[in-house]
Amino acid sequence: QNQINPCLAAPGFFEQVVQVARNYFDAKPEPFPWAYYPHRGNFFTVGLNDNTNMCGCDACRAQYRSDVGPAGNASHYVWGFVNRVAREVHKTHPEAMVSCLAYFNYTTPPEGLLFDPNVAVTFCKYYQSYYDKNYQERDYQQISDYVQENKAQFFTTWEYLCKPFISDWPFPCMVPHVHAEDVRRLSQIGGFKGGRLQFAYAKTYSGAKSGGYAWTSPVLDFMNLYWRVKLYDDFDFDVKKGLKE
């Protein structure tokens, strides 16, 4: 998960991913352990491992773009594969959606690639850095490009809480007005469906016995999660009135 990514050009790999997707939508047993772990409802996720160590074979290297920058040198490679899977799955399961993160070195929208209608984009971003307006506007521009240029019809965002693992974030970071402005701007972009908030958790023990998982920093994270969920429930939620309450 943290060391290497698969070769997307390996013979038979594309066909295997498509077959796993079809098995999932047909409610067949998992072909191997955790095959269905990231998938929910009518969404099948085609996501890479959590690193930027892409395959170095000739077939893969030919698909990387050196002129795009580090945030997008694998965008055509990854999103091209996702789009192929979506197109093939649609032939047998027309209601199925195929999703992927805009993340790491495939964050920048792949210029010139038109998505099939059943491709869903989850754009990873850090609202904590929105004190830098140029950074904030870049996010909205890239998301708009996914929708307007790549023709993505369904997008969500992945927002990071994750205290205390990122040490340079402001303390405490409680920014209800930033959330309100951010959701307002996102809701003006076609296809926005809300998003996911990732917070940090840790495994707990009672002696040697596992006690499950616990939220690492609920005091630091709770208010941001609360406002975001309120805004996702109602894009027009009045955060000033909410603060008074």
Rosetta blueprint (number, residue, H / E / L):
1 Q L
2 N L
3 Q L
4 I L
5 N L
6 P L
7 C L
8 L L
9 A L
10 A L
11 P L
12 G L
13 F H
14 F H
15 E H
16 Q H
17 V H
18 V H
19 Q H
20 V H
21 A H
22 R H
23 N H
24 Y H
25 F H
26 D L
27 A L
28 K L
29 P L
30 E L
31 P L
32 F L
33 P L
34 W L
35 A L
36 Y L
37 Y L
38 P L
39 H L
40 R E
41 G L
42 N L
43 F E
44 F E
45 T E
46 V L
47 G L
48 L L
49 N L
50 D L
51 N L
52 T L
53 N L
54 M L
55 C L
56 G L
57 C L
58 D H
59 A H
60 C H
61 R H
62 A L
63 Q L
64 Y L
65 R L
66 S L
67 D L
68 V L
69 G L
70 P L
71 A L
72 G L
73 N L
74 A L
75 S H
76 H H
77 Y H
78 V H
79 W H
80 G H
81 F H
82 V H
83 N H
84 R H
85 V H
86 A H
87 R H
88 E H
89 V H
90 H H
91 K H
92 T H
93 H L
94 P L
95 E L
96 A L
97 M E
98 V E
99 S E
100 C E
101 L E
102 A E
103 Y L
104 F H
105 N H
106 Y H
107 T L
108 T L
109 P L
110 P L
111 E L
112 G L
113 L L
114 L L
115 F L
116 D L
117 P L
118 N L
119 V E
120 A E
121 V E
122 T E
123 F E
124 C E
125 K E
126 Y L
127 Y H
128 Q H
129 S H
130 Y L
131 Y L
132 D L
133 K H
134 N H
135 Y H
136 Q H
137 E H
138 R H
139 D H
140 Y H
141 Q H
142 Q H
143 I H
144 S H
145 D H
146 Y H
147 V H
148 Q H
149 E L
150 N L
151 K L
152 A L
153 Q L
154 F E
155 F E
156 T E
157 T E
158 W E
159 E E
160 Y E
161 L L
162 C L
163 K L
164 P L
165 F L
166 I L
167 S L
168 D L
169 W L
170 P L
171 F L
172 P L
173 C L
174 M L
175 V L
176 P H
177 H H
178 V H
179 H H
180 A H
181 E H
182 D H
183 V H
184 R H
185 R H
186 L H
187 S H
188 Q L
189 I L
190 G L
191 G L
192 F E
193 K E
194 G E
195 G E
196 R E
197 L E
198 Q E
199 F L
200 A L
201 Y E
202 A E
203 K E
204 T E
205 Y E
206 S E
207 G L
208 A L
209 K E
210 S E
211 G E
212 G E
213 Y E
214 A E
215 W E
216 T L
217 S L
218 P H
219 V H
220 L H
221 D H
222 F H
223 M H
224 N H
225 L H
226 Y H
227 W H
228 R H
229 V H
230 K H
231 L H
232 Y H
233 D H
234 D L
235 F L
236 D L
237 F L
238 D L
239 V H
240 K H
241 K H
242 G H
243 L H
244 K H
245 E L
